[in-house]
Amino acid sequence: MKTSSLLIVLLSCLFINDTLTAQTFEGVIVYNYSYTDKTGFLSKKEAKKLFGTEQTLHIKNGKYKSRLNGISKKTHIYPGNDTLYMTQDAVRAVMWINAKKQKGEILSHNLTRGAKRVKGVKCDLLTVKTTTGTLYYYFSDKYKVDSKLYAKHQYNYWAFCLEKTGGALPLKFVVDKQDETIELTCKKISLAKISDNIFTLTRGVSIIPAPERDLLKMR
């Protein structure tokens, strides 16, 4: 009887463990953010002031909201489906982007196991070479979402990276292009219940197509 009871307890623990592991991440990730304009249009100081040094990502069930802390208050909201929305303090409108469209094409990709530690977490590296530049996507299986919920989000290779990593979120993400480099490194990650209201667009504001080139970087 004692052996049977112990076996039941052990099996229960394993079941709970598997359930927790299978759950998709819902919460907040705060990244250190760095932007470098290789064209020389924005100096390092100007870019830091405009875009800030921190990006906060709220993510839940196929939705997310990311916001920079610079004076531009640049924000992206993905409420699911096939449209990504962007707001900036310099534009009195919500701009929409077709999330199913990608600006470049993927040329190659490869996976490096145990590439580096980010915030004490051992991370693998997905390197993606494209016609517009190279992406470095450091991830851990500890923080995952359901990649199928982002299948229509091809913009910025988001769906591709999630598919190739089994839904793992980036703890570090570097985009190196000919004219710019963007680097995000996780400084804080926490599980939290996210209200659906955070993904709601501002009412009474015009919704217009986003320009091909970022308004805040246009000459």
Backbone torsions as a table, in degrees:
resi	resn	phi	psi	omega
1	MET	NA	-41.5	180.0
2	LYS	-64.2	-40.2	179.4
3	THR	-63.5	-42.6	179.4
4	SER	-63.3	-42.6	179.9
5	SER	-63.1	-42.1	179.8
6	LEU	-64.4	-39.7	179.9
7	LEU	-63.6	-40.9	179.2
8	ILE	-63.2	-42.9	178.9
9	VAL	-62.1	-44.6	-179.5
10	LEU	-63.3	-42.8	179.3
11	LEU	-65.4	-37.2	177.8
12	SER	-63.3	-42.1	179.2
13	CYS	-63.5	-41.7	178.7
14	LEU	-63.8	-39.8	179.6
15	PHE	-63.3	-44.8	178.6
16	ILE	-62.5	-42.5	179.9
17	ASN	-60.6	-45.8	-179.7
18	ASP	-64.8	-37.0	179.9
19	THR	-64.5	-43.2	179.8
20	LEU	-65.4	-39.4	-179.3
21	THR	-66.1	-35.5	-175.6
22	ALA	-75.8	-19.3	-178.3
23	GLN	-65.1	141.6	177.6
24	THR	-85.1	151.6	-176.2
25	PHE	-68.8	131.6	170.5
26	GLU	-131.3	120.9	-178.0
27	GLY	165.8	-151.1	-173.0
28	VAL	-129.3	134.8	172.9
29	ILE	-121.8	128.2	176.1
30	VAL	-109.3	125.9	-178.3
31	TYR	-112.1	143.6	161.8
32	ASN	-71.3	134.2	-173.6
33	TYR	-121.4	136.4	178.2
34	SER	-138.7	132.1	178.9
35	TYR	-125.1	130.6	177.0
36	THR	-122.5	122.1	177.7
37	ASP	-93.5	109.3	-177.2
38	LYS	-78.7	-10.7	-179.7
39	THR	-79.8	-18.2	-178.0
40	GLY	88.2	0.0	179.8
41	PHE	-66.6	-43.3	177.1
42	LEU	-111.1	129.4	173.9
43	SER	-74.9	166.8	178.9
44	LYS	-58.8	-40.0	-179.2
45	LYS	-67.0	-42.8	179.8
46	GLU	-65.5	-41.9	179.9
47	ALA	-63.9	-40.3	179.5
48	LYS	-63.7	-41.7	179.6
49	LYS	-67.8	-42.0	-175.4
50	LEU	-71.9	-49.6	-174.6
51	PHE	-98.0	-22.6	178.7
52	GLY	91.9	-168.4	-176.6
53	THR	-124.9	6.3	-174.5
54	GLU	-146.2	137.5	174.6
55	GLN	-123.4	131.4	179.8
56	THR	-110.7	126.6	-178.3
57	LEU	-114.8	121.4	170.8
58	HIS	-103.9	129.8	-175.3
59	ILE	-139.1	139.2	-177.0
60	LYS	-164.4	125.5	168.5
61	ASN	44.5	54.1	176.8
62	GLY	80.6	10.5	177.8
63	LYS	-125.3	156.6	171.2
64	TYR	-157.1	161.2	172.9
65	LYS	-139.8	126.6	177.2
66	SER	-121.3	142.7	-176.6
67	ARG	-142.8	131.8	175.8
68	LEU	-89.6	153.0	-175.9
69	ASN	-99.6	11.8	176.4
70	GLY	-76.7	178.9	-176.9
71	ILE	-67.1	-19.8	178.2
72	SER	-71.7	-24.6	-176.0
73	LYS	51.2	40.7	-178.2
74	LYS	-63.6	126.1	-173.9
75	THR	-133.3	137.6	172.8
76	HIS	-116.8	135.1	176.7
77	ILE	-125.8	124.2	175.8
78	TYR	-117.4	100.8	-177.2
79	PRO	-86.0	10.9	-177.8
80	GLY	104.4	178.7	179.3
81	ASN	68.5	-129.5	-169.9
82	ASP	-126.6	17.2	-178.1
83	THR	-128.0	133.9	176.1
84	LEU	-111.5	136.6	-177.9
85	TYR	-113.5	145.8	-178.3
86	MET	-133.3	139.2	173.7
87	THR	-130.1	150.0	175.2
88	GLN	-143.4	146.9	-179.0
89	ASP	-62.1	-25.3	-178.4
90	ALA	-77.9	-10.3	-176.8
91	VAL	-122.6	121.7	-178.8
92	ARG	-89.0	58.1	178.9
93	ALA	-166.3	161.5	172.0
94	VAL	-96.3	127.7	-178.9
95	MET	-101.7	136.3	-179.2
96	TRP	-109.7	148.7	-179.4
97	ILE	-128.3	135.7	175.7
98	ASN	-71.8	105.7	-174.7
99	ALA	-70.2	-15.2	-179.7
100	LYS	-81.9	-12.7	-177.7
101	LYS	-97.5	139.4	177.5
102	GLN	-118.1	138.1	-175.6
103	LYS	-73.1	-29.2	-178.1
104	GLY	-126.3	-174.9	178.7
105	GLU	-120.1	148.9	178.5
106	ILE	-82.0	127.0	-179.9
107	LEU	-95.3	-41.5	179.8
108	SER	-163.4	165.1	174.6
109	HIS	-153.6	151.9	175.8
110	ASN	-150.7	159.0	-174.9
111	LEU	-116.9	132.2	176.8
112	THR	-118.9	119.6	-177.9
113	ARG	-81.5	141.3	176.7
114	GLY	57.2	43.1	-174.6
115	ALA	-67.3	-42.6	-179.8
116	LYS	-168.0	170.3	175.4
117	ARG	-102.7	136.2	176.3
118	VAL	-124.3	119.4	-175.9
119	LYS	52.8	40.8	176.8
120	GLY	79.4	0.8	-178.2
121	VAL	-103.7	128.0	178.4
122	LYS	-69.5	125.7	-174.2
123	CYS	-121.2	143.1	168.3
124	ASP	-87.4	164.4	-177.6
125	LEU	-126.2	125.5	170.3
126	LEU	-102.0	117.9	177.2
127	THR	-105.6	125.4	-177.8
128	VAL	-122.4	117.7	176.6
129	LYS	-96.7	129.5	-177.8
130	THR	-128.6	176.9	178.3
131	THR	-73.3	-11.0	179.9
132	THR	-108.5	-10.5	-179.5
133	GLY	157.6	-157.4	-178.2
134	THR	-128.4	137.3	177.7
135	LEU	-109.5	137.7	175.6
136	TYR	-120.4	113.3	-170.2
137	TYR	-118.9	99.9	-179.4
138	TYR	-91.3	128.9	-172.5
139	PHE	-146.4	161.3	175.2
140	SER	-133.9	145.1	178.2
141	ASP	-67.1	-8.5	179.9
142	LYS	-67.9	-24.9	-175.2
143	TYR	-127.0	98.3	-173.8
144	LYS	-129.7	154.5	172.5
145	VAL	-126.2	173.5	176.4
146	ASP	-81.0	106.4	-175.8
147	SER	-61.7	-26.7	-178.6
148	LYS	-64.2	-28.1	-179.5
149	LEU	-70.8	-15.5	-179.5
150	TYR	-113.2	18.3	-175.5
151	ALA	-61.4	-27.7	-179.7
152	LYS	-88.8	-2.3	-178.7
153	HIS	-94.4	75.0	179.5
154	GLN	-79.9	-21.3	-177.9
155	TYR	-56.3	133.9	-178.2
156	ASN	58.8	24.5	174.8
157	TYR	60.7	24.3	-177.1
158	TRP	-62.4	-49.3	-179.1
159	ALA	-63.5	-39.8	-179.0
160	PHE	-63.0	-47.8	-178.3
161	CYS	-63.9	-41.8	178.6
162	LEU	-66.0	-38.0	178.9
163	GLU	-64.4	-45.8	-175.8
164	LYS	-72.3	-20.7	-179.3
165	THR	-104.9	8.2	-179.6
166	GLY	69.7	26.1	178.2
167	GLY	90.3	10.1	-178.5
168	ALA	-74.1	134.4	178.6
169	LEU	-80.8	150.0	-180.0
170	PRO	-76.3	133.2	171.0
171	LEU	-93.3	-20.6	170.4
172	LYS	-145.3	139.3	-175.4
173	PHE	-143.8	122.3	-179.5
174	VAL	-123.8	129.5	174.8
175	VAL	-116.4	114.4	-177.4
176	ASP	-113.2	108.0	-179.9
177	LYS	-115.5	175.6	-178.6
178	GLN	-64.4	-35.3	-174.6
179	ASP	-107.3	-6.0	-178.0
180	GLU	-161.0	158.0	172.4
181	THR	-133.4	131.1	177.4
182	ILE	-120.9	132.4	-179.2
183	GLU	-133.3	128.6	176.7
184	LEU	-123.9	132.1	178.5
185	THR	-131.6	126.6	-177.0
186	CYS	-61.4	129.6	174.9
187	LYS	-113.5	-19.8	179.3
188	LYS	-158.0	135.0	176.8
189	ILE	-139.4	132.6	-175.5
190	SER	-148.8	140.4	172.4
191	LEU	-72.2	138.9	179.1
192	ALA	-162.3	150.9	173.9
193	LYS	-79.8	121.5	-177.1
194	ILE	-103.8	127.5	177.3
195	SER	-72.7	140.4	177.6
196	ASP	-63.8	-21.3	-179.3
197	ASN	-61.2	-24.9	-177.1
198	ILE	-68.3	-20.5	-179.5
199	PHE	-96.9	9.0	-179.1
200	THR	-85.2	136.3	179.0
201	LEU	-77.6	153.0	177.5
202	THR	-64.2	130.8	-179.1
203	ARG	-81.4	154.0	176.0
204	GLY	76.0	14.7	179.7
205	VAL	-115.4	139.9	179.8
206	SER	-62.6	143.0	175.6
207	ILE	-112.3	117.4	-174.5
208	ILE	-126.4	158.9	176.3
209	PRO	-65.9	140.7	177.0
210	ALA	-71.7	141.4	177.6
211	PRO	-67.5	157.2	179.1
212	GLU	-61.2	-33.7	-179.2
213	ARG	-114.6	138.4	179.9
214	ASP	-54.9	124.6	-178.5
215	LEU	-57.8	-35.1	-177.3
216	LEU	-75.8	-4.8	179.6
217	LYS	-119.3	3.4	179.6
218	MET	-72.9	139.4	178.6
219	ARG	-75.9	NA	NA
